[in-house]
């Protein structure tokens, strides 16, 4: 439709554009390097150009392939973290966790000073201010700009979640705030407060208090060796692979969910999230919710621990479910046993590793549930 020099689709017609884009993005050569937004935009460009030229210069599919090839580039993203110190750079999945120092910044400045890039001095100075002495997740992608950015954010969120899951000591250290990616962080760095009473002995000054933030997550070479023994490499190497099955995508959802509950500061909310995490594994969507605790005791626990540990694990789950139910239904916060809560989280790691190993032969969540029910 043309109106006052403006060319646009009517709503009903544009819905067809969206539908076409959704179908085209299923084609491998497109979905690996771009998203449906890019396809929609290019369909519009081809249509408007054809309208103005009163003829099609090339077939639409050939146009899309050519434009995609022209816009396909390698992108390297550096996502800053909050509250993470590392002794040595290392990889998690396809992301590199690295400390940005003066040597790195100077090398980047030299690269960007060349004539082709033509960066302004303010931009180069800004690079130093933003990245100096920061710990970042570095990720490399190839594709169109917006697609690459979104893909990199997803991949580093996945990598960060894997690391969080294995930081058992830090999760349960009340003085440590588990690290986060800056774009995911809602951390308030510090707060101050004061109190007063009617007592004659009250001293306002002595009651002033401030919390300048919990200590950061200190990740040393020794700490890396410790989480290696828990199976960190198995999970890290798994997420390097391109997901090929429904179960692969489900496992990635589990990893990101576990990263979220690991970052939860309130232990009662964390416990609620952890139980929901376990129940996602034993329940089939749209089939109603049966008793998660019964399924865990009957199907999961015997499959992940030796026979002499089954009773202990059952007690742990009964304890955590009781705390969850009392908190949700009655608003009562029963006392936590820190050792049991720690073991509860370790069970999640054990189960995650089990599912990853099963993903070699099992390809759907329904098959996974069937496996646990029969074994």
PyMOL commands that set and color helices and strands:
alter all, ss='L'
color gray80, all
select helices_A, chain A and resi 11-24+28-31+36-53+60-71+102-112+121-131+145-166+168-171+182-184+204-207+221-229+232-238+246-263+267-282+292-304+307-330+338-358+365-374
alter helices_A, ss='H'
color red, helices_A
select strands_A, chain A and resi 2-3+6-7+73-82+84-86+90-92+95-99+135-143+180-181+191-193+209-211+217-219
alter strands_A, ss='S'
color yellow, strands_A
deselect
rebuild
show_as cartoon
